[in-house]
Amino acid sequence: MTTIDDLVSLVPPPASPVGAEGDWRAAQAALGLRLPSDFAALTARYGTGGFGDIGLLSPFPTDQGPGGLVARGLGLIEVFGEHREEWPEDVPHPLHPEPGGLLEWALTGNGDALCWLTEGEPDDWPTVVWNPRSGAARYEVGAVGLLHGYLSGRLDVPLLGAPPAVPWFDAHRELSHVHVRLSEGEGSHGDRLRILRDALHPTADRGGFDDGEGNRQDHFKAVDRDWRLTYENCYGHQVRVAFPPGDEVGARAVILAAVREMGCDVLSARTIEGEPVWSD
């Protein structure tokens, strides 16, 4: 059986995890069930943050409101109820708080949900990886077992894509997000990506997506700056960058200079809330 120590050996946790402590009794009372012990150990060692694109949901309240795990758990039927009525095949399991319903413990940026199937004893709950657009798959492991198996490459989880060559965990921190829409420019996607990464050197690969038909997402990190970037043409040709708020001036200068070298024009630059930024 995989333990939290196995995961820690594979992916070092932060020295000072963020949001690792809170009121478990309150979270469990709000959900009306007991949570698995391995998830308690996972939260204690890593806190809030993400294993690459897999963002852990916190069971504890934050300054943004109730813990994400609780809020999502109490709102699943509201979010997916109408969808289930129209396309029942997309929602193959009950939803919490229905008996034995799915309860999310992590989400990805692509809309994949890593869920417990809350049947039987909590420490025996299997994990279901589910995306209404792509289907669902059940794995007879809990949160720690799923993460270790996937990140080590020992467990095939097709919905999550290929695991990163070197897995990592990022503790939660406040970040500013800017989406820079670009004209097509000249050169291939790969050439433009190389120019962008050279401008941010050194960088660390964080996986991506390529459907073989020209639609790509490339995720990477600017190591020395701790900026997180995606260069893509799946949802429009754009660079998405997340950076500490204090790096705003530097991020603007570096990204816009790289875009010019890529041979592209900036069509717009907006925050994740849609507010225009970085205009002259």
C-alpha positions as CSV (number, residue, x, y, z in Angstrom):
1,M,0.0,0.0,0.0
2,T,1.3,3.4,-1.0
3,T,1.9,5.8,2.0
4,I,2.4,9.5,2.3
5,D,6.1,8.8,2.9
6,D,6.3,7.2,-0.6
7,L,4.8,10.4,-2.1
8,V,7.1,12.6,-0.1
9,S,10.1,10.6,-1.4
10,L,8.9,11.2,-5.0
11,V,7.8,14.8,-4.7
12,P,9.4,16.9,-2.0
13,P,6.8,19.0,-0.1
14,P,7.3,22.6,0.8
15,A,9.3,23.4,3.8
16,S,6.5,25.6,5.1
17,P,3.2,24.3,3.6
18,V,0.5,26.9,3.2
19,G,-2.9,26.1,4.8
20,A,-1.9,22.8,6.2
21,E,-3.8,23.1,9.4
22,G,-7.4,23.8,10.2
23,D,-10.6,22.5,11.7
24,W,-11.2,19.0,10.3
25,R,-14.3,18.5,12.4
26,A,-15.9,21.6,10.9
27,A,-15.1,20.5,7.4
28,Q,-16.4,17.0,7.9
29,A,-19.5,18.2,9.7
30,A,-20.3,20.5,6.8
31,L,-20.0,17.6,4.3
32,G,-21.8,15.2,6.6
33,L,-19.1,12.5,6.3
34,R,-15.6,11.6,7.5
35,L,-12.7,12.2,5.2
36,P,-9.9,9.6,4.4
37,S,-6.9,9.6,6.7
38,D,-4.5,9.6,3.8
39,F,-6.0,12.9,2.6
40,A,-5.4,14.4,6.1
41,A,-1.8,13.3,5.9
42,L,-1.5,14.8,2.3
43,T,-2.9,18.1,3.5
44,A,-0.6,18.2,6.6
45,R,2.5,17.6,4.5
46,Y,1.8,19.7,1.4
47,G,-1.0,22.2,2.3
48,T,-2.7,24.0,-0.5
49,G,-1.1,24.1,-3.9
50,G,-0.7,21.8,-6.9
51,F,1.2,18.9,-8.2
52,G,1.7,20.5,-11.6
53,D,-1.8,21.0,-13.0
54,I,-3.4,19.0,-10.3
55,G,-4.7,21.5,-7.7
56,L,-5.6,20.1,-4.3
57,L,-8.8,21.4,-2.8
58,S,-8.5,22.7,0.7
59,P,-10.9,21.5,3.4
60,F,-10.3,24.7,5.4
61,P,-11.8,28.2,5.0
62,T,-9.6,30.8,3.3
63,D,-9.9,34.5,2.9
64,Q,-11.8,33.7,-0.3
65,G,-14.6,31.9,1.6
66,P,-15.2,28.3,2.7
67,G,-12.6,25.6,1.9
68,G,-12.8,24.7,-1.8
69,L,-13.4,21.0,-1.0
70,V,-16.4,21.8,1.1
71,A,-17.8,24.4,-1.3
72,R,-17.4,22.2,-4.3
73,G,-18.8,19.2,-2.4
74,L,-21.9,21.1,-1.4
75,G,-22.4,22.5,-4.9
76,L,-21.9,19.6,-7.2
77,I,-25.5,18.9,-7.9
78,E,-26.2,22.6,-8.5
79,V,-23.3,22.7,-11.0
80,F,-23.9,19.5,-12.8
81,G,-27.6,18.7,-12.1
82,E,-29.0,20.2,-15.3
83,H,-26.2,18.7,-17.4
84,R,-27.0,15.3,-15.9
85,E,-30.7,15.7,-16.8
86,E,-29.9,16.4,-20.4
87,W,-26.9,14.1,-20.9
88,P,-27.0,11.4,-18.2
89,E,-24.3,9.4,-19.8
90,D,-21.8,12.3,-19.0
91,V,-22.3,11.9,-15.3
92,P,-21.9,8.1,-14.6
93,H,-22.0,8.3,-10.8
94,P,-24.1,9.9,-8.1
95,L,-23.0,13.3,-6.9
96,H,-22.4,14.2,-3.3
97,P,-24.4,14.4,-1.1
98,E,-26.3,11.6,-2.8
99,P,-25.4,8.2,-1.3
100,G,-22.1,7.0,-2.7
101,G,-21.7,10.2,-4.6
102,L,-18.6,11.7,-6.2
103,L,-16.7,14.2,-4.0
104,E,-13.9,16.2,-5.6
105,W,-10.5,16.4,-3.8
106,A,-8.5,17.9,-6.7
107,L,-9.1,19.7,-10.0
108,T,-7.0,20.4,-13.1
109,G,-6.9,23.4,-15.3
110,N,-8.5,21.3,-18.1
111,G,-11.6,20.7,-16.1
112,D,-10.7,17.2,-14.9
113,A,-12.0,16.3,-11.4
114,L,-10.2,13.8,-9.1
115,C,-13.0,12.5,-6.9
116,W,-13.7,10.0,-4.2
117,L,-16.5,7.6,-4.8
118,T,-17.9,7.9,-1.3
119,E,-19.1,4.3,-0.9
120,G,-18.1,2.2,2.1
121,E,-15.5,3.3,4.6
122,P,-13.6,6.5,3.9
123,D,-10.2,4.9,3.9
124,D,-11.4,2.4,1.2
125,W,-12.9,5.0,-1.1
126,P,-11.7,4.6,-4.7
127,T,-10.8,7.5,-6.9
128,V,-12.7,8.4,-10.0
129,V,-11.0,10.8,-12.5
130,W,-13.9,12.5,-14.4
131,N,-14.5,15.1,-17.0
132,P,-18.0,15.4,-18.5
133,R,-16.4,16.0,-21.9
134,S,-14.1,13.0,-21.8
135,G,-15.6,10.3,-19.6
136,A,-14.6,8.8,-16.3
137,A,-12.3,6.1,-15.0
138,R,-12.2,4.4,-11.6
139,Y,-9.0,3.5,-9.7
140,E,-8.9,1.4,-6.6
141,V,-6.7,3.8,-4.7
142,G,-7.2,6.9,-2.6
143,A,-5.7,10.4,-3.1
144,V,-2.2,9.5,-2.1
145,G,-2.1,6.3,-4.1
146,L,-3.5,8.0,-7.2
147,L,-1.0,10.9,-7.0
148,H,2.0,8.6,-6.4
149,G,0.9,6.1,-9.1
150,Y,0.3,8.8,-11.7
151,L,3.3,11.0,-11.0
152,S,5.7,8.0,-10.8
153,G,4.4,6.7,-14.1
154,R,3.3,3.4,-12.6
155,L,-0.5,4.1,-13.0
156,D,-1.9,5.0,-16.4
157,V,-4.4,7.9,-16.0
158,P,-5.3,8.8,-19.6
159,L,-7.5,11.7,-18.7
160,L,-4.6,13.4,-17.0
161,G,-2.2,12.9,-20.0
162,A,1.4,11.9,-19.6
163,P,3.0,12.6,-16.2
164,P,5.8,15.2,-16.0
165,A,9.3,13.8,-16.4
166,V,10.2,15.4,-13.0
167,P,7.2,15.8,-10.8
168,W,6.9,18.9,-8.6
169,F,4.6,20.6,-6.1
170,D,4.0,24.3,-5.9
171,A,2.6,25.7,-2.7
172,H,-0.2,28.1,-3.1
173,R,0.8,31.8,-3.3
174,E,-0.9,34.9,-4.6
175,L,-0.2,35.3,-8.3
176,S,-1.3,37.8,-10.9
177,H,-2.5,36.2,-14.1
178,V,-2.3,37.9,-17.5
179,H,-3.5,36.4,-20.8
180,V,-1.7,37.9,-23.9
181,R,-3.6,37.3,-27.1
182,L,-1.3,37.3,-30.2
183,S,-1.5,37.5,-33.9
184,E,-0.3,34.4,-35.7
185,G,3.1,35.8,-36.8
186,E,5.7,33.8,-38.7
187,G,7.5,30.6,-38.0
188,S,6.2,27.4,-36.4
189,H,4.6,27.0,-33.0
190,G,7.8,25.2,-31.9
191,D,10.0,28.1,-33.2
192,R,8.0,30.7,-31.3
193,L,8.0,28.5,-28.2
194,R,11.8,28.3,-28.3
195,I,12.1,32.1,-28.5
196,L,9.8,32.5,-25.6
197,R,11.6,30.0,-23.4
198,D,15.0,31.4,-24.3
199,A,13.8,34.8,-23.1
200,L,12.9,33.3,-19.8
201,H,15.9,31.0,-19.4
202,P,16.3,28.8,-17.4
203,T,12.9,27.1,-17.7
204,A,11.5,23.8,-16.5
205,D,9.1,21.8,-18.6
206,R,5.7,21.3,-17.1
207,G,4.0,19.1,-19.7
208,G,1.4,20.1,-22.3
209,F,-1.1,18.9,-24.8
210,D,-0.8,18.1,-28.5
211,D,-3.8,16.6,-30.4
212,G,-1.7,15.9,-33.5
213,E,-3.8,18.2,-35.6
214,G,-2.0,21.4,-34.7
215,N,-3.7,22.3,-31.4
216,R,-1.1,22.6,-28.7
217,Q,-0.5,23.8,-25.1
218,D,3.0,24.0,-23.7
219,H,3.3,24.6,-19.9
220,F,6.6,25.6,-18.3
221,K,8.1,27.5,-15.5
222,A,10.6,30.3,-15.5
223,V,12.7,28.9,-12.7
224,D,14.7,31.9,-11.4
225,R,11.6,34.1,-11.4
226,D,9.0,31.5,-10.3
227,W,6.7,32.5,-13.1
228,R,4.3,29.9,-14.6
229,L,3.5,30.1,-18.3
230,T,1.4,28.4,-21.0
231,Y,1.9,29.0,-24.7
232,E,-1.0,27.7,-26.7
233,N,-3.2,27.9,-29.7
234,C,-6.0,25.7,-28.3
235,Y,-8.1,28.6,-27.0
236,G,-6.8,31.3,-29.2
237,H,-3.1,32.0,-29.9
238,Q,-1.8,33.4,-26.6
239,V,0.7,33.4,-23.8
240,R,-0.7,32.9,-20.3
241,V,1.6,34.0,-17.5
242,A,1.2,33.9,-13.7
243,F,3.7,35.8,-11.5
244,P,3.9,37.4,-8.1
245,P,2.3,40.8,-8.1
246,G,5.6,42.5,-7.3
247,D,7.0,41.3,-10.7
248,E,4.4,43.1,-12.8
249,V,6.8,45.6,-14.4
250,G,9.4,42.9,-15.2
251,A,6.8,40.4,-16.5
252,R,5.4,43.1,-18.9
253,A,8.9,44.0,-20.2
254,V,10.1,40.4,-20.7
255,I,6.9,39.0,-22.2
256,L,6.3,41.8,-24.6
257,A,9.9,41.8,-25.8
258,A,9.7,38.1,-26.4
259,V,6.5,38.5,-28.3
260,R,8.1,41.0,-30.6
261,E,11.0,38.6,-31.2
262,M,8.5,35.8,-32.0
263,G,7.2,38.0,-34.8
264,C,3.7,38.5,-33.3
265,D,1.6,41.5,-32.5
266,V,-0.2,41.8,-29.2
267,L,-4.0,41.9,-29.9
268,S,-4.9,42.2,-26.2
269,A,-3.6,41.7,-22.7
270,R,-6.1,41.0,-19.9
271,T,-6.1,39.8,-16.4
272,I,-7.9,36.6,-15.6
273,E,-10.9,38.7,-14.7
274,G,-10.9,40.3,-18.1
275,E,-9.5,43.7,-17.2
276,P,-7.2,45.2,-19.9
277,V,-3.5,45.7,-18.8
278,W,-0.1,46.3,-20.3
279,S,-1.3,48.9,-22.8
280,D,1.0,51.8,-23.7
